[in-house]
Amino acid sequence: MQNTVTSNDQDITEFLKPAAYNAEVFAQIIGEILQTGMPVTNKAIISVLITRLEQESDVAQLNIYRQLLEKVVNKTPDDLAI
């Protein structure tokens, strides 16, 4: 099975670049997804972030996960403007 990064995923990566403190966490999440053999998609990233939010107790780490989740959800092209 081949893992590919779509243009949407590249767009998300570009969008998150300015937030350097989130970059390491984002890279860990991408690595975690790739290790499972699944493609890196917005849905997969959101799923991992929600799981981490449910399991984390450190307030600082929770804020990082929330910020990343907010950026990914706001960047997701699934919501078409009608």
N, C-alpha and C positions, 0 to 999 in steps of 0.2 A: 504494500500500500504506500502510495507516494503522498507526502504532505506538501501542499503548496500554499503559498501566501498570496491571497487575492489582493487586488488593488484597494479594496475596502480596508483590509488589514494594514496595508502600507499607509493609507490615509490616516488611520488611527495612530499608527506609530509616529507619523509626522506631527499629528495634532498634539501628542503627548510629549514630544521632545522638550519643549520649554520647561516642563516640570521635572527637573533633573532628579529631585528626591524621589519621585515616583518611578523613574526609569528602571531602577533596579528591581523593584517589586513587579513592574509590568513584565520585565524580562523573565523573572522567575515564573510568572503565570504562563507566559508563552511556552517556556521550557516544560512546565508541568503538562500542558496540553499536548505538546509534541511527544512527550514520553508515553502518553496513553495511546498514541497512534492516530489520534483524531486530527482532522484539519483545524487550523486556527481560524475560528470565525468569531464574529461578535457574540453570538449565542454562547459559544464555549467560554469566552472570556468572562461574560456576564455570569455564567453558571459558577465558574471558579471563584469569582469575587464574592458572590452571594454566599457560597460555602465558607469562604474565609471570614466573612462578616459574622456568620452564625457561630463560628468556633473561636473567634478572637476575644480576648478580654482586655488587652492593652488599648487604652484610649487613643494614643498616638497612632498606633497601627490601624485601628478602626477608622480614623480620619483619613488615612492614606487610601484604604480600600474604598471608602465612600467617595472620595474625590475621583479615584480612577473609575469607579462604577458610574458616577455622574457623567464623566467625560465620554465613556464608551456608549452609554445610553443616549446621550445627546448627539453623538456622532453617528449612531445607527441609522441607516437610510430606510429602514423598514416602515417608518411612519411617513406616508405620503401626504403631502398637503392637498386637501381637497378644496 
